[in-house]
């Protein structure tokens, strides 16, 4: 290995010297460099000392740096003199790029050594090696090296910054990723970055339609969405979103039953859709390894992606030979870890057990989740979509069939089909906030959910440390 390509101490000294001679440029440089980007340990120490002095609102000069480093037993007189004797530079951009480039080369060289070790010496399984390599490459690309531990000082500062931000936005309830539904945002404050959100329902409840509505609202805000569609091709998803956007019934779009005005609206909506940051994987087969690999690459290429959606969790495959429940456990745990790694919410659709059909009250419970144990444990939010009219229609249809079978040919089915049906979004679990029910309206022809009026909100509960406390709304 030619180590001359791995670092350049003169360039590192020049940048540090520039900061000491002109401390005003520190924050600009700190936004581009991390301590680990410097090769020499003393250079890393002095850059970290600059960060601490800046946070403490103290001068970043020779004397304060000397005191700070001496207090940690990290001061090196000779290395400091080398920095002070370096010619200060006015344009640091080219120097910063060189430091970054060589830092990346060192990281890649270290990764190459790691690959050799885990492949030959440790003989790890292939999937584990691929996951390790992809994760590390993603970190190198983002230039964010993970740490084993974060100390209390860093965590406290981070929390204080977060509280300051929340105070600055006043009474705004949206502090996470916008769901696109005001009533839901009021309960959740938005989806938290790093959250695993499970959306579950029985068939025909609009499972897929709801997340497509969330997707559409996100891309309309200029955000990006990654959509893993394991059940239907991308064209079918696009048809549903175009129906939602144009208010042309989905069935009309499917058969091409459009008048001139419809064609004009559809053409305009399609032109707009072409500009959106929507990325669909409709391969139809996915393991947690596939999702991890594809999503890391996509997020690195498109940082504007704000969420990922998986339709649906039980269609994912796994390698475990210990049964389907263990496979689902590995998938849900992997999705939660990936959400935290990429710092964005992952929304996964999930099936419910048939047991819900046998109850008089068919509103879903957490125990109705298929392979519920691991999903319930890993998820930050679990929501159920429920439309009472779906069951009422089925019940009345069964009565009608029985009546006609018994000879009552003039039997009139009392169920009245409506273009708009009441829907409920039931928050069965919310790790960081209240549970309860959010009211929506489902517009069947356009497969579109909208917020319902707020006059009759249902009371919710707030959960803290597994203790339920009533909260009136």
N, C-alpha and C positions, 0 to 999 in steps of 0.2 A: 504494500500500500504506500503510495506517495503522500506522506503526511503534509507536504507543503500545500496540497490542494484542500486539506481539511481545515486549515485555520491560517490567519494572518494577524499576528500580534500587533504589528504597526497600525493596521486599520482599526483594530479594537481600541488601541491607545488613543488614536486620533479622535474617535467618536467620544470617548470618555473625557478627553481633554477639552473638547468643544463644549461639553455640558458644564464642566467646571468653570470655564471662562465665560460662558453665557447660559446660566441656569434656566433662562426663559424657554430654551428649546427642549428642556427635559421632557415635558409632557408629550410633545410631538414625537420624540424619539421613543418614549416609553410605550406609545400606542403601536409602534412597529416592531419593537424588540422585546424579547423576554430575557431574564438573566441567563437561562441555559443556552441562549444563542452565542454567548461569549465562550471561548475555549478555555482561557486561563482562569483557574478558580478564583484568583484575587479579583479579576475583572468581573466575575459573577458577583462576588461579595460587594464590590464597590457600587455596582449597578443596583443591587438590592438595598444598600445603604442609602443611595440617592432616592429610591422609592419611599423609604421610611421617613427621611427628612422632608420630602415633599408632602407626605401625608400629615406630618407633624407641623407643617408650615414653618419649617426652619430653613435657613440658608443652605443651599447645596454648594458649599465651598470647601477648600482644603482643610480648614481647621475643624469644621463640624463633621466632615467625613472621617478625619483622623480619630476624633473622640468616639464616634459611633462604632468604627471598626475596632478600636482598641478595647471598647467595652465587651466586644464579642471575641477578643483575642484573634482577630482576623486581619490585623493591620500588617502590611509589608512595606517597609520604608523604601527599599530599592524599587519595588514594582510601582509604588506611588510616584517616585521621582521620574521613572520612565514615562509615566502618563503625563506628568506636569511638563516634562521637557519635549513632549511631542508637539509638532506644529499644529496649532488649532486650525480647523477648517470651517469655512462659511457654508458650503453646500454639503450636507451630510448624506443626501439621498443615495448617491452612488456607493458610499462607504457602507451604509445600512444594508443595501442590496447584497453587497459582498459578504457581510457578516451573516445575513440570512442564508445565502446560498451555501456557504461553507458549513453552517449549522445543519442544514438539511442533508448535506453529503455525509456528515458524521452520523446523523440519525439513521440514514439508509445503510451505512456501513455496519452500524451496530445491529440493525435489523437483519442484515445478511448473516452475521455471526449467530444471531438468535435462531434464525431459520435452520442453519446447519445443526445447531445443538438440539433443537426439539425434534428435528427430522431423523438425525442419525443417532445421537447419544440417548435422548429421552424416548425415541420411538413412539411419539404421540400419535393418536388416530388422525387420519388425513383431515377430517372435518374440523378437528380442534386446531390443527396447524393452519388451515385456510382461514379460520375465524381469527386466530391470533394475528396473522399477516395482514388481513384486510383491516382489522381494527387499528393496528399500528400504522399502516399506510394512511388511513384516514386521519389519525392523530397528527402524523407528519405533515400531511396536506394542510390541515387546519392550524399547524404549528401550535398545538395545545397538548403538551405532554402530561399525561395523567400522573397524579401523585399518590403515594401509598396512604398518606395521612395529610389532613389539613389542620393546622394548629388553631387554637382557640382565638388568637388575635385576628387571623385572617377571616375566620367565620364570623366573629363579632362585628368586624368592619363591614363585611358583606351584608349582614342582617341590618345593621344601622343604615347602610345605603338604601336597602330595600324599603325600610320603614320611612325614610326620608322621601323616597319616590312616591310611596303611597300617600303620604301626607300632602305632597305637592299636587296630586291630582284630585284632592278634595273628596267629594262624595261619589265620584265615579266608581261604579261597582265592577267595571270590566278591567281586570288586571292580568288576565290570561289571554289565550287565543280566542277570538270571537267565534261563538258557535253560529252566529247569524240569527239567533232567536233571542229576543229581548227577555222573554219570560224565563228562558233557561239560563241566560247570563245572570239574571238577578239571583238565581239560586246557587250558581256555581262560580260566579265572577269570571267566567271563561274557563276554557280548558287549560290546566297548568302545563307549562313546558316540562316535559319528562313524565307526564301522566299517561297511564294506560287506561283508556276509556272503553268499557264494554257496553255495546248496545244490543239488547237481546229482544226477541219476539217470537211468537208462533207464526207459522206461514200465513200469508195474506194480510198481515198487519201493516205492511209497508216497511219492512226492515231496510231494505236497499234504498227505497225512495227518500227516506229521511236523511241518510248520510249523503245522498246525491244533492239534496237541498243544502246541506252544510257545505258540501264541496263547491256548489255553484256560488254561494254567497262569499266564500273565501276567495275564489279566483276573480270574482267581480271586484273585490277589494284590492286586487293586484298581488295577492299572495299566491304561492305555489302549493299544489296538492299532489301527492303521490297516491295513486289508487291501485291496489292489487285486487283485480276482479277474477275470482276463481270460479264464479258461477255463470257469468254471461260475457259475451264479447264486448269490446270497447264501443262498437257501433251501437249496441243496445243501450249502453249507459248514456252515450251522446244523444240518442233519440229522446230519452227521458228528460235530460237537461234542456234540450231544445223545446220540448213540450212545455216544461215549466217556464222557460223564458218567453215563449211566444203566446202562451195560453191557447195553443192549438191542441185539441185532444190527442192523446198519445196514439189512440187507435187510428185516427186520421193520418197521422204521420207514418204509421206502419204500413198502411195500404196506399199511401200517396193520394188520398182524397183531399185535395187542396184547391181552393179557388185562387183567383189572381191576387187578392189581398193577403191570403195565407202565404202564397209563394213569396211575396214581397217581404213579409215579416220574417219568414224562415230564412230568406237570403241574407237579410240584414243581421239576424241573430247568428247565422253561421259565420259571417265575416267577422263579427265580434269575437266569436268563440275561437277562431283561428289565432287570436292574439293572446289567449289566456295561457297561464302556466299550469296546465293540467297534464299529468303524465300517468298513463294507464298501462299496467302490466296485466294482460289478459291471457297469459300463457296457460292458465288452468291448472298448473302444478306448482306447488311452492312448499318448501320446508323453511324452518327458521333460518337455516344457513343461506338459502336463496334470498329471502327477504332482507336479511342483514347485509349481504353483499351488494345487492342491487340498490338498496336504500342509501347505504353509505356512499356509493359512487354517485348517485343522483344528487344527494345533498351537497356533496363536494362540488359538483358542477353547477348546481342551482341553489345557492344559499337562501334564496327567497322562499323555499318550501317551508310552510308553517305547520303542516300536519301530514300524516300518512293514514290511509284507510285500508282495512283488509276486509273483504267480503267473500267468504266469512271464515271464522277461525276453525270450525270443525272440518273444513275442506282442506286444511293444511296437512301435510304429511310429516311423519317423524321416523326416527331410526330405532326408537326403543322397542325392545322385545317383551317388555313387562306389561303390555296391554295398552289400550287406547287412552285410558285415564292418565298414564304416565307420559304418553306422547303429548297430550294436551297440557300437562303440567310443564313439560320442557318448553312448549311453544309459548305459553303465557308468561313464564319466567323470562324467556328470551326476548319477548316483545317489550316487557317492562324494562329490562336492562338496556335494550336498544333505544327506547324512548328517552331514557336518562342520558345515554351517551350522545345522542343527536340533539338533545335539549329541545324536544318538541313533542306534542301529544301524538300518540298513536291510537286511532279509533278502530276497534275490531268488532265486527258483528258476530253474534253468537246465537246458537239455537237454544230453545227451551225444551225441557222434557215434555212428553205427552201427558204427564200427570196433571198438568194444569187443566186439561179438558174435563177431567172427572170431578172437579170441584164446582160447587154452585157459584162461588165468587171466583171468576177466572182471571182476576188480576194477578200478574206474576209475582213470585217471591224469589229471593236469592236462591233458595233450595231448588227452584225449578231450572236453574242453569244446568245444561248437560255437562258432565264431568265438572261439577260446580266447585269442588274444593279448591283447586289451584287457581281457577279463574277468579273466584271471589277473593282469594288471598292476595293475588298479585295486582288486581285492578285497583285504581284510585277512585274511579267512578263506575258504577254499574247502573245503566238505565234500561227500562223496559218500555217498549212501545205497545200501547193497548188501545184498541178501538172496540167499544162495546157492541157497535152495530154489526161487526163481523159475526159475533156469536148470536146475536138476536136474529139476524137474517138466516143463519144456519138452522137455528131452532125452529123458526117459523116454516122454513122450507121442509124440514122433517115432518112437522105437523101436517103440512099440506099433502105430502106424499102419502102419509098414513091415512088421511081422510079420504083421498081419492082411491086408495087401495081398498078401502072399506065400502066404496060405492058412493061417497058424497061428492059427485062430480061438480056440483055447484059451489064447492068450498072456495071461499075468497081468502087469500093470504093477506093478513092485516099489515104485514111489514111494508113500509114505504121507503123505497130507495131514494136517497138524497144525493145531490151533487156535492154537498159539503157535510162531512160527518165530524162529530166531536171526537177528539183523540186525547189520550193522556200519555205523558212522558213521566214514568214513575222512577224517581231516584231511589233505588234500593240500597245503594252504598255511596257514600261521599266521604272520602278519607279526611278532607280538609274543610268540610262545611256541612250545611243542612241536607237532610234527606226530605222527601216529600213528593208532591205531584205538580207537574207543570201542564197547563192546559194548552192544547193546540187545536187547529182545525185542519182536516184533511180534505183537499179538493181532489176528488177521485179522478176526474177526467184528465187532469194535468199531472197526476202523481205528485202533488205539491202540498207540503205542510206549511201553515202560517201560524203566527201567534194568535191565540184566542184573546178576547177582551179580558181585562184583569179584575172585574168586579167581584167575582166569587172565588178568590184564591183559596186553596185548601191549606189548613195549618200544616206546618212542617215541624220536624224535630231536628235539633242540633246534637251531634254526637261529639263528646269530648272524652278522651281516655276511656272509651267504652261505657260511659255513663250517659244515658239519654236525658236530655233536658228539654222541656216543652218551650216552643217559641211561637208566639202568635204572630201572624202576618197581617 
